């Protein structure tokens, strides 16, 4: 069975002016053709056009449903190479007691990878100075 990957792009909203194109219908068809040809040059096969509902915010608390036109493309998924077994690395040998850090404890476990927000290096801000209340 062939596996596919899909790409969905917004359909053009307006036609493109071009010499010899008089009507809005011709201009829009030209813009659509340009988008399809551009994706085809990148290896994507045009599949279909869809108009789908999307709920969006309107005003402070309101919501409304708007419809977006999108173009759906597909291409065959790249065959993933078979997983090759990787030899396990030898376990680290415990260090001699005199060569470890200042404490004789074992080192702490490695910290998991931080999320994008935690990875940002934001310096800690010092606490604001405390002033005595002069309520005389």
N, CA and C atoms as an extended XYZ file, in Angstrom:
408
Properties=species:S:1:pos:R:3:atomname:S:1:resname:S:1:resid:I:1 pbc="F F F"
N         0.840       -1.170        0.000 N   UNK     1
C         0.000        0.000        0.000 CA  UNK     1
C         0.889        1.239        0.000 C   UNK     1
N         0.557        2.188       -0.840 N   UNK     2
C         1.346        3.407       -0.954 CA  UNK     2
C         0.931        4.390        0.136 C   UNK     2
N         1.909        4.966        0.794 N   UNK     3
C         1.646        5.978        1.815 CA  UNK     3
C         1.833        7.350        1.182 C   UNK     3
N         1.009        8.295        1.575 N   UNK     4
C         1.082        9.647        1.047 CA  UNK     4
C         1.270       10.637        2.184 C   UNK     4
N         1.867       11.761        1.842 N   UNK     5
C         1.848       12.905        2.753 CA  UNK     5
C         1.072       13.991        2.038 C   UNK     5
N         0.371       14.809        2.798 N   UNK     6
C        -0.526       15.801        2.233 CA  UNK     6
C        -0.077       17.209        2.607 C   UNK     6
N        -0.443       18.139        1.766 N   UNK     7
C        -0.149       19.551        2.021 CA  UNK     7
C        -1.396       20.333        1.660 C   UNK     7
N        -1.837       21.203        2.539 N   UNK     8
C        -3.030       22.014        2.312 CA  UNK     8
C        -2.603       23.472        2.317 C   UNK     8
N        -2.926       24.183        1.238 N   UNK     9
C        -2.559       25.592        1.128 CA  UNK     9
C        -3.822       26.405        0.864 C   UNK     9
N        -3.848       27.655        1.316 N   UNK    10
C        -5.028       28.477        1.045 CA  UNK    10
C        -5.153       28.761       -0.449 C   UNK    10
N        -6.375       28.745       -0.935 N   UNK    11
C        -6.622       29.084       -2.334 CA  UNK    11
C        -6.444       30.592       -2.499 C   UNK    11
N        -6.065       31.044       -3.680 N   UNK    12
C        -5.917       32.497       -3.876 CA  UNK    12
C        -7.239       33.209       -3.614 C   UNK    12
N        -7.160       34.404       -3.052 N   UNK    13
C        -8.357       35.189       -2.761 CA  UNK    13
C        -8.743       36.071       -3.950 C   UNK    13
N        -7.744       36.466       -4.744 N   UNK    14
C        -7.976       37.382       -5.864 CA  UNK    14
C        -7.283       36.877       -7.113 C   UNK    14
N        -7.764       37.361       -8.229 N   UNK    15
C        -7.126       37.058       -9.497 CA  UNK    15
C        -5.859       37.894       -9.665 C   UNK    15
N        -5.013       37.483      -10.589 N   UNK    16
C        -3.763       38.186      -10.876 CA  UNK    16
C        -3.888       38.840      -12.243 C   UNK    16
N        -3.565       40.127      -12.307 N   UNK    17
C        -3.625       40.825      -13.593 CA  UNK    17
C        -2.545       40.281      -14.509 C   UNK    17
N        -2.948       40.015      -15.730 N   UNK    18
C        -2.020       39.498      -16.734 CA  UNK    18
C        -2.500       40.024      -18.085 C   UNK    18
N        -1.583       40.284      -18.944 N   UNK    19
C        -1.930       40.806      -20.263 CA  UNK    19
C        -2.843       39.812      -20.998 C   UNK    19
N        -3.934       40.309      -21.519 N   UNK    20
C        -4.856       39.477      -22.273 CA  UNK    20
C        -5.979       38.888      -21.437 C   UNK    20
N        -5.905       38.997      -20.123 N   UNK    21
C        -6.963       38.475      -19.248 CA  UNK    21
C        -7.911       39.623      -18.916 C   UNK    21
N        -9.109       39.548      -19.431 N   UNK    22
C       -10.058       40.661      -19.295 CA  UNK    22
C       -11.005       40.495      -18.108 C   UNK    22
N       -11.517       39.310      -17.892 N   UNK    23
C       -12.541       39.133      -16.862 CA  UNK    23
C       -11.919       38.684      -15.540 C   UNK    23
N       -12.653       38.907      -14.485 N   UNK    24
C       -12.214       38.469      -13.168 CA  UNK    24
C       -12.095       36.956      -13.098 C   UNK    24
N       -12.958       36.270      -13.814 N   UNK    25
C       -12.932       34.811      -13.861 CA  UNK    25
C       -11.622       34.314      -14.478 C   UNK    25
N       -11.201       34.946      -15.567 N   UNK    26
C        -9.936       34.564      -16.217 CA  UNK    26
C        -8.739       34.855      -15.313 C   UNK    26
N        -8.781       35.990      -14.643 N   UNK    27
C        -7.674       36.373      -13.753 CA  UNK    27
C        -7.568       35.419      -12.573 C   UNK    27
N        -8.714       35.022      -12.013 N   UNK    28
C        -8.695       34.096      -10.890 CA  UNK    28
C        -8.191       32.718      -11.331 C   UNK    28
N        -8.627       32.263      -12.492 N   UNK    29
C        -8.167       30.972      -13.013 CA  UNK    29
C        -6.652       31.005      -13.216 C   UNK    29
N        -6.136       32.145      -13.673 N   UNK    30
C        -4.685       32.277      -13.873 CA  UNK    30
C        -3.943       32.195      -12.532 C   UNK    30
N        -4.486       32.839      -11.482 N   UNK    31
C        -3.866       32.789      -10.148 CA  UNK    31
C        -3.895       31.368       -9.594 C   UNK    31
N        -4.997       30.685       -9.778 N   UNK    32
C        -5.139       29.305       -9.319 CA  UNK    32
C        -4.171       28.388      -10.059 C   UNK    32
N        -4.068       28.589      -11.359 N   UNK    33
C        -3.144       27.804      -12.174 CA  UNK    33
C        -1.704       28.020      -11.726 C   UNK    33
N        -1.359       29.249      -11.398 N   UNK    34
C         0.001       29.549      -10.920 CA  UNK    34
C         0.321       28.827       -9.619 C   UNK    34
N        -0.640       28.809       -8.690 N   UNK    35
C        -0.433       28.128       -7.412 CA  UNK    35
C        -0.267       26.623       -7.615 C   UNK    35
N        -1.115       26.043       -8.457 N   UNK    36
C        -1.037       24.598       -8.707 CA  UNK    36
C         0.273       24.245       -9.403 C   UNK    36
N         0.695       25.051      -10.377 N   UNK    37
C         1.958       24.783      -11.077 CA  UNK    37
C         3.165       24.944      -10.154 C   UNK    37
N         3.109       25.911       -9.258 N   UNK    38
C         4.206       26.123       -8.302 CA  UNK    38
C         4.368       24.915       -7.385 C   UNK    38
N         3.251       24.396       -6.879 N   UNK    39
C         3.318       23.221       -6.008 CA  UNK    39
C         3.724       21.979       -6.802 C   UNK    39
N         3.272       21.878       -8.055 N   UNK    40
C         3.646       20.752       -8.899 CA  UNK    40
C         5.143       20.722       -9.163 C   UNK    40
N         5.754       21.902       -9.305 N   UNK    41
C         7.201       21.971       -9.516 CA  UNK    41
C         7.968       21.488       -8.286 C   UNK    41
N         7.338       21.554       -7.128 N   UNK    42
C         7.966       21.086       -5.882 CA  UNK    42
C         7.675       19.606       -5.611 C   UNK    42
N         6.989       18.943       -6.547 N   UNK    43
C         6.733       17.512       -6.396 CA  UNK    43
C         5.377       17.163       -5.815 C   UNK    43
N         4.489       18.138       -5.633 N   UNK    44
C         3.173       17.876       -5.063 CA  UNK    44
C         2.159       17.688       -6.178 C   UNK    44
N         1.290       16.706       -6.041 N   UNK    45
C         0.233       16.428       -7.004 CA  UNK    45
C        -1.059       17.057       -6.495 C   UNK    45
N        -1.726       17.842       -7.374 N   UNK    46
C        -2.997       18.464       -6.996 CA  UNK    46
C        -4.039       17.380       -6.807 C   UNK    46
N        -4.755       17.432       -5.692 N   UNK    47
C        -5.766       16.421       -5.400 CA  UNK    47
C        -7.173       16.996       -5.534 C   UNK    47
N        -7.460       18.083       -4.802 N   UNK    48
C        -8.794       18.680       -4.867 CA  UNK    48
C        -8.811       20.027       -4.156 C   UNK    48
N        -9.922       20.748       -4.348 N   UNK    49
C       -10.173       22.006       -3.639 CA  UNK    49
C       -11.306       21.754       -2.658 C   UNK    49
N       -11.215       22.360       -1.500 N   UNK    50
C       -12.235       22.189       -0.461 CA  UNK    50
C       -12.617       23.552        0.097 C   UNK    50
N       -13.847       23.675        0.526 N   UNK    51
C       -14.301       24.840        1.274 CA  UNK    51
C       -14.738       24.309        2.632 C   UNK    51
N       -14.024       24.736        3.676 N   UNK    52
C       -14.246       24.171        5.000 CA  UNK    52
C       -14.634       25.254        6.003 C   UNK    52
N       -15.517       24.910        6.960 N   UNK    53
C       -15.904       25.885        7.991 CA  UNK    53
C       -14.831       26.007        9.062 C   UNK    53
N       -14.733       27.200        9.615 N   UNK    54
C       -13.787       27.460       10.707 CA  UNK    54
C       -14.441       28.445       11.656 C   UNK    54
N       -14.460       28.106       12.931 N   UNK    55
C       -15.047       29.006       13.918 CA  UNK    55
C       -13.984       29.994       14.364 C   UNK    55
N       -14.288       31.277       14.252 N   UNK    56
C       -13.329       32.319       14.617 CA  UNK    56
C       -13.979       33.299       15.581 C   UNK    56
N       -13.116       33.977       16.334 N   UNK    57
C       -13.603       34.986       17.270 CA  UNK    57
C       -14.086       36.195       16.490 C   UNK    57
N       -15.148       36.812       17.003 N   UNK    58
C       -15.664       38.025       16.406 CA  UNK    58
C       -16.026       38.957       17.543 C   UNK    58
N       -15.309       40.045       17.655 N   UNK    59
C       -15.556       40.963       18.744 CA  UNK    59
C       -14.971       40.445       20.045 C   UNK    59
N       -15.543       40.880       21.150 N   UNK    60
C       -15.004       40.542       22.459 CA  UNK    60
C       -15.338       39.116       22.875 C   UNK    60
N       -16.595       38.727       22.759 N   UNK    61
C       -16.989       37.395       23.214 CA  UNK    61
C       -17.652       36.568       22.137 C   UNK    61
N       -17.931       37.164       21.004 N   UNK    62
C       -18.680       36.466       19.969 CA  UNK    62
C       -17.827       35.522       19.137 C   UNK    62
N       -18.485       34.611       18.512 N   UNK    63
C       -17.836       33.673       17.590 CA  UNK    63
C       -18.699       33.596       16.347 C   UNK    63
N       -18.035       33.410       15.217 N   UNK    64
C       -18.784       33.231       13.981 CA  UNK    64
C       -18.099       32.155       13.153 C   UNK    64
N       -18.855       31.563       12.266 N   UNK    65
C       -18.305       30.538       11.387 CA  UNK    65
C       -18.004       31.178       10.044 C   UNK    65
N       -16.756       31.045        9.605 N   UNK    66
C       -16.350       31.534        8.290 CA  UNK    66
C       -15.902       30.324        7.481 C   UNK    66
N       -15.928       30.462        6.181 N   UNK    67
C       -15.539       29.370        5.301 CA  UNK    67
C       -14.261       29.732        4.563 C   UNK    67
N       -13.304       28.819        4.567 N   UNK    68
C       -12.029       29.022        3.893 CA  UNK    68
C       -11.898       28.028        2.745 C   UNK    68
N       -11.413       28.523        1.606 N   UNK    69
C       -11.148       27.649        0.464 CA  UNK    69
C        -9.683       27.260        0.489 C   UNK    69
N        -9.422       25.968        0.396 N   UNK    70
C        -8.049       25.471        0.427 CA  UNK    70
C        -7.827       24.506       -0.732 C   UNK    70
N        -6.566       24.345       -1.095 N   UNK    71
C        -6.178       23.401       -2.136 CA  UNK    71
C        -5.426       22.264       -1.466 C   UNK    71
N        -5.757       21.032       -1.806 N   UNK    72
C        -5.139       19.856       -1.193 CA  UNK    72
C        -4.192       19.217       -2.216 C   UNK    72
N        -2.959       18.984       -1.787 N   UNK    73
C        -1.942       18.349       -2.617 CA  UNK    73
C        -1.441       17.110       -1.895 C   UNK    73
N        -0.888       16.164       -2.660 N   UNK    74
C        -0.300       14.985       -2.043 CA  UNK    74
C         0.920       14.555       -2.837 C   UNK    74
N         1.769       13.784       -2.172 N   UNK    75
C         2.892       13.128       -2.836 CA  UNK    75
C         3.212       11.866       -2.058 C   UNK    75
N         3.860       10.939       -2.729 N   UNK    76
C         4.221        9.691       -2.065 CA  UNK    76
C         5.170        9.967       -0.921 C   UNK    76
N         4.914        9.327        0.198 N   UNK    77
C         5.781        9.507        1.368 CA  UNK    77
C         7.114        8.832        1.075 C   UNK    77
N         8.186        9.469        1.491 N   UNK    78
C         9.520        8.904        1.303 CA  UNK    78
C         9.623        7.608        2.089 C   UNK    78
N        10.167        6.606        1.445 N   UNK    79
C        10.336        5.317        2.130 CA  UNK    79
C        11.342        5.490        3.251 C   UNK    79
N        10.957        5.097        4.419 N   UNK    80
C        11.856        5.226        5.560 CA  UNK    80
C        12.769        4.013        5.595 C   UNK    80
N        14.066        4.245        5.756 N   UNK    81
C        14.988        3.114        5.780 CA  UNK    81
C        14.721        2.225        6.996 C   UNK    81
N        15.009        0.952        6.829 N   UNK    82
C        14.813        0.012        7.925 CA  UNK    82
C        15.712        0.407        9.090 C   UNK    82
N        15.193        0.265       10.267 N   UNK    83
C        15.964        0.644       11.445 CA  UNK    83
C        17.150       -0.305       11.602 C   UNK    83
N        18.328        0.272       11.737 N   UNK    84
C        19.520       -0.550       11.944 CA  UNK    84
C        19.811       -0.588       13.435 C   UNK    84
N        20.125       -1.731       13.958 N   UNK    85
C        20.402       -1.811       15.388 CA  UNK    85
C        21.658       -1.008       15.724 C   UNK    85
N        21.599       -0.318       16.815 N   UNK    86
C        22.727        0.493       17.273 CA  UNK    86
C        23.320       -0.192       18.491 C   UNK    86
N        24.626       -0.340       18.478 N   UNK    87
C        25.293       -0.969       19.618 CA  UNK    87
C        25.201       -0.043       20.821 C   UNK    87
N        24.902       -0.618       21.958 N   UNK    88
C        24.806        0.172       23.172 CA  UNK    88
C        26.198        0.614       23.602 C   UNK    88
N        26.266        1.831       24.106 N   UNK    89
C        27.545        2.330       24.598 CA  UNK    89
C        27.850        1.656       25.928 C   UNK    89
N        29.141        1.416       26.207 N   UNK    90
C        29.461        0.807       27.497 CA  UNK    90
C        29.098        1.751       28.634 C   UNK    90
N        28.709        1.169       29.748 N   UNK    91
C        28.340        1.982       30.903 CA  UNK    91
C        29.582        2.641       31.474 C   UNK    91
N        29.385        3.855       31.967 N   UNK    92
C        30.506        4.590       32.551 CA  UNK    92
C        30.948        3.889       33.834 C   UNK    92
N        32.240        3.793       34.021 N   UNK    93
C        32.791        3.180       35.221 CA  UNK    93
C        32.732        4.197       36.364 C   UNK    93
N        32.381        3.776       37.561 N   UNK    94
C        32.356        4.720       38.685 CA  UNK    94
C        33.757        5.259       38.946 C   UNK    94
N        33.796        6.547       39.283 N   UNK    95
C        35.085        7.178       39.550 CA  UNK    95
C        35.573        6.807       40.939 C   UNK    95
N        36.855        6.937       41.106 N   UNK    96
C        37.440        6.686       42.427 CA  UNK    96
C        36.909        7.736       43.391 C   UNK    96
N        36.725        7.391       44.685 N   UNK    97
C        36.140        8.337       45.633 CA  UNK    97
C        36.912        9.645       45.733 C   UNK    97
N        38.204        9.661       45.598 N   UNK    98
C        38.979       10.888       45.741 CA  UNK    98
C        38.877       11.808       44.540 C   UNK    98
N        38.377       11.308       43.400 N   UNK    99
C        38.339       12.112       42.188 CA  UNK    99
C        36.971       12.687       41.882 C   UNK    99
N        35.973       12.454       42.714 N   UNK   100
C        34.640       12.956       42.424 CA  UNK   100
C        34.530       14.415       42.842 C   UNK   100
N        33.356       14.967       42.705 N   UNK   101
C        33.113       16.364       43.058 CA  UNK   101
C        33.297       16.556       44.556 C   UNK   101
N        32.952       17.728       45.035 N   UNK   102
C        33.194       18.059       46.434 CA  UNK   102
C        32.447       17.140       47.394 C   UNK   102
N        31.356       16.545       46.950 N   UNK   103
C        30.621       15.627       47.807 CA  UNK   103
C        30.901       14.199       47.382 C   UNK   103
N        30.703       13.273       48.267 N   UNK   104
C        30.948       11.877       47.941 CA  UNK   104
C        29.705       11.206       47.360 C   UNK   104
N        28.673       12.004       47.056 N   UNK   105
C        27.451       11.447       46.499 CA  UNK   105
C        27.637       11.180       45.012 C   UNK   105
N        26.746       10.374       44.503 N   UNK   106
C        26.778       10.158       43.060 CA  UNK   106
C        26.198       11.385       42.381 C   UNK   106
N        26.612       11.676       41.161 N   UNK   107
C        26.088       12.867       40.489 CA  UNK   107
C        24.592       12.736       40.236 C   UNK   107
N        23.915       13.874       40.195 N   UNK   108
C        22.476       13.886       39.960 CA  UNK   108
C        22.183       13.420       38.542 C   UNK   108
N        20.980       12.880       38.351 N   UNK   109
C        20.586       12.405       37.021 CA  UNK   109
C        20.475       13.595       36.082 C   UNK   109
N        20.691       13.336       34.825 N   UNK   110
C        20.603       14.402       33.815 CA  UNK   110
C        19.190       14.952       33.785 C   UNK   110
N        19.077       16.249       33.637 N   UNK   111
C        17.796       16.914       33.585 CA  UNK   111
C        17.164       16.698       32.218 C   UNK   111
N        15.849       16.463       32.142 N   UNK   112
C        15.226       16.274       30.832 CA  UNK   112
C        15.321       17.555       30.003 C   UNK   112
N        15.196       17.404       28.712 N   UNK   113
C        15.282       18.544       27.808 CA  UNK   113
C        14.157       19.499       28.122 C   UNK   113
N        14.493       20.777       28.233 N   UNK   114
C        13.510       21.794       28.576 CA  UNK   114
C        12.626       22.092       27.373 C   UNK   114
N        11.394       22.515       27.649 N   UNK   115
C        10.501       22.906       26.566 CA  UNK   115
C        10.994       24.230       25.997 C   UNK   115
N        10.385       24.679       24.903 N   UNK   116
C        10.810       25.906       24.238 CA  UNK   116
C        10.788       27.100       25.176 C   UNK   116
N         9.740       27.203       26.002 N   UNK   117
C         9.633       28.350       26.902 CA  UNK   117
C        10.684       28.270       28.013 C   UNK   117
N        10.922       27.055       28.530 N   UNK   118
C        11.907       26.901       29.593 CA  UNK   118
C        13.321       27.070       29.073 C   UNK   118
N        13.524       26.814       27.794 N   UNK   119
C        14.868       26.893       27.230 CA  UNK   119
C        15.326       28.339       27.058 C   UNK   119
N        14.399       29.278       27.083 N   UNK   120
C        14.787       30.679       26.945 CA  UNK   120
C        15.604       31.079       28.159 C   UNK   120
N        16.650       31.771       27.887 N   UNK   121
C        17.518       32.212       28.979 CA  UNK   121
C        17.023       33.569       29.463 C   UNK   121
N        16.170       33.563       30.471 N   UNK   122
C        15.641       34.793       31.038 CA  UNK   122
C        16.291       34.971       32.395 C   UNK   122
N        17.065       36.061       32.548 N   UNK   123
C        17.731       36.244       33.837 CA  UNK   123
C        16.722       36.523       34.942 C   UNK   123
N        17.041       36.056       36.141 N   UNK   124
C        16.187       36.330       37.291 CA  UNK   124
C        16.306       37.804       37.649 C   UNK   124
N        15.167       38.389       37.957 N   UNK   125
C        15.188       39.787       38.375 CA  UNK   125
C        15.368       39.842       39.881 C   UNK   125
N        16.188       40.776       40.349 N   UNK   126
C        16.332       40.896       41.805 CA  UNK   126
C        15.033       41.411       42.414 C   UNK   126
N        14.823       41.055       43.666 N   UNK   127
C        13.629       41.500       44.369 CA  UNK   127
C        13.693       43.016       44.561 C   UNK   127
N        12.546       43.697       44.507 N   UNK   128
C        12.571       45.141       44.716 CA  UNK   128
C        13.043       45.461       46.136 C   UNK   128
N        13.719       46.596       46.294 N   UNK   129
C        14.215       46.951       47.637 CA  UNK   129
C        13.043       47.192       48.590 C   UNK   129
N        13.218       46.783       49.831 N   UNK   130
C        12.197       46.962       50.859 CA  UNK   130
C        12.481       48.269       51.573 C   UNK   130
N        11.478       49.122       51.633 N   UNK   131
C        11.638       50.403       52.326 CA  UNK   131
C        10.781       50.393       53.579 C   UNK   131
N        11.246       51.061       54.585 N   UNK   132
C        10.483       51.130       55.830 CA  UNK   132
C         9.302       52.065       55.646 C   UNK   132
N         8.177       51.697       56.220 N   UNK   133
C         6.975       52.518       56.127 CA  UNK   133
C         7.133       53.685       57.089 C   UNK   133
N         7.032       54.868       56.579 N   UNK   134
C         7.200       56.058       57.411 CA  UNK   134
C         5.838       56.679       57.713 C   UNK   134
N         4.998       55.950       58.315 N   UNK   135
C         3.657       56.447       58.657 CA  UNK   135
C         3.690       57.258       59.911 C   UNK   135
N         4.175       58.455       59.848 N   UNK   136
C         4.266       59.296       61.051 CA  UNK   136
C         3.060       60.155       61.227 C   UNK   136
